[in-house]
Amino acid sequence: MTADKKVSVIGLGPMGAVLARTLLHSGYKVTVWNRTMEKAAALVQDGAVPAENPAAAVQASSVIITCLNNYAATRSVLETGSAAGDLGGRLLLELTTGTPQDARDAEVWANSLGAAYLDGALLATPRQIGKPDTPIFLAGSADAYQQGEAVLKVLGGNLMYMGTAAGAAAAWDLSLLSGLFGLMAGFLQGARIFESEKLPVYELGNMIQLIAPVLGEMVRHEGVVISNNDFTDPQSSLQTCMVSMALMVRQAKEAGITNEVPQFLHQLLHKGIKAGYGEEQLGALIKAMR
Ligand code: FVH
């Protein structure tokens, strides 16, 4: 279905614009539409074809990529004019970030119009699009994946097809983002510790990148422990971790910096210890969160 190398990209925010440009540079005929059409000007100069309306964008290609602010925006754009009716026989490749339920609803809607549906989650910034190691999580029917694969390979070399359940890519995406933002929150607190000690923050970022495999192994271990539901034989008990958290809270007080992040973790650990899991492996905290 992608043999004709025609793709339409609907939504030209920072991410959609890069998707369109990357496909253009890879030899695709790219048709673009955006609510604010001025954002298409640079792409049109580079060879993209501007669509007059969403329906024209849908009619132009067999693969329709949507990358908007949210799934409701995608739906409202595709319900403009005859766009939805024209989706039949094409692949709707949704690269907007959403929840698993958003994805399931979108698949039912697209299939009811006779379109194949593939749900995608870009775990990357616009600058990382088109790189060999950029991960894109995907979910939907095997046929839909096959239809989108060639186009997707241009956008990210690390395609992760998570199976036929439409919500799977969004579940992976949100769970990994949860890990990422947890790390980011911790990094920001670390950056304040660095600033309070007059150390250069970029070195902290560099160090996290350097030791990432060791940190990753710690997270992997907690995943195994939780899956086995066996928290005995602790390498790092809740009590042990609580000592580090208390140190961070005290350091914040001594240095006169914010303590929101360590205080939050301190409270969470306290909840787990109060529930009786203090001597168990850190992952046992999930029992207090269930
Ligand atoms: N940028 C990033 O780093 C992240 C990385 C991970 C994946 N995301 C997701 O990609 C989606 C698009 O993100 P974006 O960065 O391009 O920008 P957004 O501000 O999220 O979206 C802008 C586009 O959405 C259009 N839009 C918004 N509301 C509507 C609407 N009601 N009707 C029609 N279009 C709408 C907007 O149009 P305009 O304002 O230019 O006219 C842009 O095309 C997103 O899911 C990220 O989470 C990117």
Residues whose N, C-alpha, C, O or C-beta is under 5 A from the ligand:
A	BS01	FVH	G11 L12 G13 P14 M15 G16 N34 R35 T36 C67 L68 N69 N70 A73 V77 L95 T96 T97 L122 A124 T125 P126
